[in-house]
Amino acid sequence: MKKLTLFFLALIAVCLGFQGCDNSKTYAEMLEDEKNGISDFIKKNNIKVITQSEFYAQDSVTDVSKNEYVQLASGVYMQIVKKGIEDESGKLLNPNDTVKNNDLILVRFMEYSILDGDTTLTNLHATEVVDEFKYTESSSSIAGIFTQGYMSMYYGTSVPAGWLVPLSYVRDRAHVKLIVPSKMGHQTAMQYVYPYYYDIQKYQIY
């Protein structure tokens, strides 16, 4: 009887030990960390956030000199550095070069983990590698599937929804910067509730 009592006491102690070592966060806590991380990133980088109404009022552009980013309904923050190919005066030379169903898009980008504070992936200096995806649209949705590049190697073939958001506002060879919350990110971002910053230096549509 004494041995049985000691066994149960030991079992209880082990269970309590496992509970004490369980430092996993709830989904709500991870969302709070994400929200705070994005807020800190915006403050540290002196980003001026404007509303969609302000964005549309200034012809769907962001003032780079003021480091403006528009916060869109999707939760994505976007800065349009260059809307497309421009002349010396900044006039858009390719206003009709919009993305269309089944277009292929080449992308040069840098990915930065906001919570880790480090660059996690880039093809900016890999002359032999360029990421490419196929853009598709229907009456109710848009999507992108990677056909080659680093993103598909590391995160799977689905293009982050946040990458598709700028395509409604820019033209061929645009340059944008994005803060993409986890719900609009790739599989890893969604799984671990991680926000990412992207400097997409070229969307080349063909």
Buried (B, 14 or more C-beta within 10 A) or exposed (E): EEEEEEEEEEEEEEEEEEEEEEEEEEEEEBBEBBEEBBEEBBEEEEBEEBEEEEBEEEEBBBEEEEBBBBBBEBBBBBBBBBBBBBEEEEEBEBEEBBBEEEBEBBBBBBBBBBBEEEEEBBBEEEEEEBBBBBBEBEEEEBBBBBEBBBBBEEBEBBBBBBBBBBBEBBBBBBBBBBBBBBBBBBEBBBEEBBBBBBBBBBBBBE
